């Protein structure tokens, strides 16, 4: 029996990496009168559905996806939330 999961993945630059896009957004906000905004960092949000036999397997698959494609481990960190959304009866891997 396979379980269906919703993964919400957050990818951010490592703190030691400069973020020119964040700097540009902060500058733009300041020019719009939002002088109270500081330390803007730009990242990525990814949502996907996957099926797996259990949460441990889904977590391991997500770690591999993030390390190989969704994030650049050299300059980015990632974290994800995983939520079971359905169970598929009679499915096989």
N, C-alpha and C positions, 0 to 999 in steps of 0.2 A: 504494500500500500504506500503510495507516494503522497507526500504532503506538499502543499503549495505555500510558498512564502513570499512575502513582500519585503524587499530590501531597500532601505533608504541609506544611500552612501554619501558621505561628506568628505570631500577632498580639499585640503588646504595646503598652502605653501608652508614649508618648515619655517620656524621663527627666524632662522639665520639667513633666509633667502629674501632679497629685496623684492618688493611688490610694486612695480611702477604703475600697474593698473589701479591698485588701491590708493596710491599717492595721487593719481589723476582724479579719481572719484572724490577723494577728500578735498582736493583743491576746488573741484567743481561745486561741491556742497558748500564750501566756504564762500565762494563767489555768489552763491544763491542766498547767503545770509545765515547758513547753518554753521556758525563759528564754534558751536559746542561739540562738534563731531571730531573725534581723534582716532588715530591708529586703525584706519580702514584697511582690511585685507580682503582680497577677492579670492573666491574658491569655486568649486563645482559641486552641484547637487545632482545625484543620479538616482533614479528609482527604477527598479526592475523586479519582475516576478521570476521565481525559479522553483523547480520541483526537486525534492530530495527525499530520501527515506526517513531522515530525521534532522533535527536542528544542528547537530554536530557536523553532519555531512554538508549541510547547506552553508554553515559557517566556514568550513574548510574550503569549499568551492569559491565562496566570496573572497576569502583571503587570496586565493590564487588569482582570481579575476583582477582584483585590485593591484596586486603586485606585478602582474604581467601586462595589463592593458589600461585599466581605469585610472591608475595613479602612476606617477613617476617617483619611485621610492627614493631616488637620489635627492629630489628637491621638494617632495610633497609627503604629507602625512594623510592618512585616511582613517575613518571610523565608520561603522555602519550599525544601523538598527535592523533587526530581523524580526518579522512578525508572521506567525502562521495565519494564513487566510482561508485554507480549505484542505480537505483530504480527498484525494482522488482514489476511488475504489476500483480495484481490478487493474490498475496501471502497473506496467512492468518497466524496469530500467533497461 
